Amino acid sequence: RLSVDMELNNVNPAQHRLANADCLKWLAGSEDDELYDVILLDPPTFSNSKKMAGILDIQKDHAELIANAMRRLAGGGTLIFSTNARRFKLDAALFERYRVEDISARSIDRDFQRRAGIHSAWLIQHRSADPA
């Protein structure tokens, strides 16, 4: 289905790679050393999928998930992290380690802006040109 979407949107499949994998294992693993210019990380608030070894609780696990994604991010690249978890608090240590910009207000459609807290989003970048 995704490849059909790529075709419909004139995305050249030769310039992009599709991966079907356990995201947590793939981000934490080292099966490839490829770095990416843009990573969109929009995990579920909670998951206990049978395909996973453990449980994902985004409030508890987001700092490690972001750190793993940042290891895959090229210097000068941008990680877009978003969540629909209500009352979500981004780990304060991430603000010290990376350049973090809250784009929550800009990322919510005008039709939903009156409902505060339904979605949060950040742009996250390495502080230097080199991945940390």
N, C-alpha and C positions, 0 to 999 in steps of 0.2 A: 504494500500500500504506500509506503513512504517513497519508494522509487517512482511510483505513478505521480505522487505529489511533486516530486522533483521535476519530472518531465513537464507537468502542467505549468510549473512556475519557471520554466526555461533554465533550470539549474543543471549545469554540465556535470554528470555523474563521474566523469574522468577527473574532475577537480575536487571531488568530495568523497569521503569514505563513510559508509554506513557500518555501524557496529551493533551487534545484538549480544549484549553481555550483562552480567550482574554489575551494575554501575559501581557499587561499593568496592567490589573486588577489582574491577578494572581501574578505578582511580587509585586505589592503594597499591596495586601490583606494578610490576615493571616489565610486562610483556613487550612493551615498545617504549622507545625514548622520545617519541614524537611530541613536539610542543605545539600548542594551538594559540592563535591570535585572539580568538573569542571563544569563551565557554559560557553556555547558558545552563545554569544549575537551578532547577526548579523541582526539588524533591517533594514527595508527599509529606504531610504533617506526621503521619504514622504509617508504618508498614510492618506486617509480620508475614509477608509472602512466603509460601512454601519453597520458593526458589532461592530464598535467602537463608543463610545460616543463623542469623539472629533477628533482632527487632530493630527497626529504625524509628527513633523518636527524634524529630528534627530539632526540638529545643535542646535536648541532651547531646545530640550527635553532630550538630551543624559545624562546630569549630573544626573537628577532625575532617569532616567532609570537605569543607572549604580549603583547609590546608592541603589535602590531597589533590584537589582540583588546581590549586595554585602551583603545585609542583609540575603540573601539565601545561601551565600557562607560560607562553613566551614572554620575554622581557618586552615591555611596552604593550602587552596584550591586556584584555579586559575580561574579568569574570563577572557575569551578571547573575547574582544570586537572588532568588525570590522565594517567598513562602506565603501560603494562605493561612498559616497558623495564627490564631488570634492571640493577642497579648505576647507575641514573640519578642524576645530581647536578643539582639546580636551580641555575642560574647565581646566584652570590652577589650580583651587582649588582641582581637583582630584589628581594632583601630590603631593599636600601637605597632603591630607587625606590618600592616598593609595600608595603602591609601584607600580609604573607604568613603564613598559618597552615597548618601541616602537619596534614592530616586523614587521613593514610594508614591509621593503625591503625583509625580509626572507619569507613573506607570498605571494609574487607575483611570479607567474610562470615566468621562464626565458623568455618565448615568449612575455611577456607583460612588462618586467622591463624597457624598453626604454620609456614607456609611463608613465611619473611621475604623481602622483596624482590620479591614477585611483582607488586606494584602500588603506586604512589605517587600521592598526591592532595594538592592544596593549594587553599585558599580565598585568592583574591587580590583586594585592593581598593585603590582610590586612597587615598593618604594624606590628601588633602583632599577636599572635596565636589566639586571640579571635576576632570574627566578630564585626565590629563597627556598 
